[in-house]
Amino acid sequence: MKNTANAGSATLALHAGDAARVVGVPVAVSPVLSASFHTHPDAVGFSATDLAEQSPHFYSRWSNPTLDILEARLAALEEGEAALAFGSGMAAISALFLGKLKAGDHLVLSDVCYAGVAELARHMLPRHGIDVTSVDSSDPAAVEAALQRNTRLVHIETPANPILSLSDISAIAAIARAAGAELSVDSTLATPLATKPLSLGADYVVHSLTKYLCGHGDTLGGAIIASAKRIEPLRRDSLIHLGGALSPHSAWLILRGMETLVPRMQLHEGNARQVEAFLATHPAIRAVYWPGSERHPQHALAARQMRNFSGMISFCVKGDSLGMARQLAEKLKVFSYAVSLGKTKSLLFHIPTEDILRSSFGLEKTRAAAYRDWTGDGTFRVSVGLEDAQDLITDLAQALG
Ligand SMILES: Cc1ncc(COP(=O)(O)O)c(C=O)c1O
């Protein structure tokens, strides 16, 4: 599709990055499963430093025709100029951190975010001389207070996995920009259908493509989307040299999943609305969080920043949460008790509060207390799938007892 400027998300998810419509060219995308491409001594140099925008395909860790389509489609959906695909969400995020930050730099990070990111930032970056401060990014003033002279990057996740707290992207973008820092937003749980962080002032958007963008839970993938000027050095240093490239076969699965992104997200949201309403009145449940509900403490921000509230719900129970987790794992028949999220089939997983505070977040007293306040002794993370909503509610009702 040539001119994507005015197209809507459903059209872009199907067509952006398509091959030119020449007679005889396949209509469907097929994966180009080749590690290398025919070349010539005059075509491209041997080093990644010789790579130019117009360089032909050379080696699949540098670029690949199937990944070109995926990257163009992601960039169009996020209203960015360019994108880079990686083998997983963690590969994308670690490539961004290691590509942008050097010894002596400072990173400000959402104190609640995907555990792998929190652990990478707390345990590994300091070993490379990168200073990290984790803050309550649901409070823009706390982000501002954490900035230092050497802050290069602010990284936030909204909605945050696993508790679905939100951060105000435009407010934090303004704060970061005023301090000369860049802002990256992990928008995995929102999807580009709900929120377009670049248009709200962020410099980078990252996604775990493993989740809603693929949508079927059958492959891993990750991406960074930004301006062409920001993506170009990341391709050379962070993709080609760190090497976390996405397989073309996985790119093809993700492209296929993305074709139904918009109707899937509408169904996820509709089902989540009904499941949340059921959970909110269940006697065993202490609190339930879904950004689309007025019961969510940050619903006003959600309504301003999200055009789709997705299928992610979290809740905590009144009694012993580990006991309830065991009961649910044994009794659920439609939901699977499993990690991950954003796929067609419904998933539920329990995250004990003290475990995640200790192993991943390392929060100090007041922030740990605020987290405990939100989650009780454990969060149940629910990824509401595309089954009939009534079957999901019946399943939860019989399993919760
Ligand atoms: C918000 C978020 N970001 C990043 C990741 C990491 O993605 P991946 O598992 O594809 O490496 C996850 C995984 O659950 C996630 O939920």
PDBQT file of the ligand as one rigid body, heavy atoms in Angstrom, charges set to zero:
ROOT
HETATM    1  C1  LIG A 501       5.046  -5.354  29.133  1.00  0.00    +0.000 C 
HETATM    2  C2  LIG A 501       6.056  -6.361  28.690  1.00  0.00    +0.000 A 
HETATM    3  N1  LIG A 501       7.194  -5.931  28.127  1.00  0.00    +0.000 NA
HETATM    4  C3  LIG A 501       8.149  -6.802  27.721  1.00  0.00    +0.000 A 
HETATM    5  C4  LIG A 501       7.992  -8.156  27.891  1.00  0.00    +0.000 A 
HETATM    6  C5  LIG A 501       9.067  -9.092  27.421  1.00  0.00    +0.000 C 
HETATM    7  O1  LIG A 501       8.665  -9.653  26.219  1.00  0.00    +0.000 OA
HETATM    8  P1  LIG A 501       9.166 -11.098  25.687  1.00  0.00    +0.000 P 
HETATM    9  O2  LIG A 501       8.590 -12.114  26.616  1.00  0.00    +0.000 OA
HETATM   10  O3  LIG A 501       8.628 -11.130  24.298  1.00  0.00    +0.000 OA
HETATM   11  O4  LIG A 501      10.652 -11.062  25.738  1.00  0.00    +0.000 OA
HETATM   12  C6  LIG A 501       6.821  -8.651  28.464  1.00  0.00    +0.000 A 
HETATM   13  C7  LIG A 501       6.634 -10.091  28.661  1.00  0.00    +0.000 C 
HETATM   14  O5  LIG A 501       5.725 -10.530  29.342  1.00  0.00    +0.000 OA
HETATM   15  C8  LIG A 501       5.829  -7.723  28.874  1.00  0.00    +0.000 A 
HETATM   16  O6  LIG A 501       4.681  -8.123  29.442  1.00  0.00    +0.000 OA
ENDROOT
TORSDOF 0
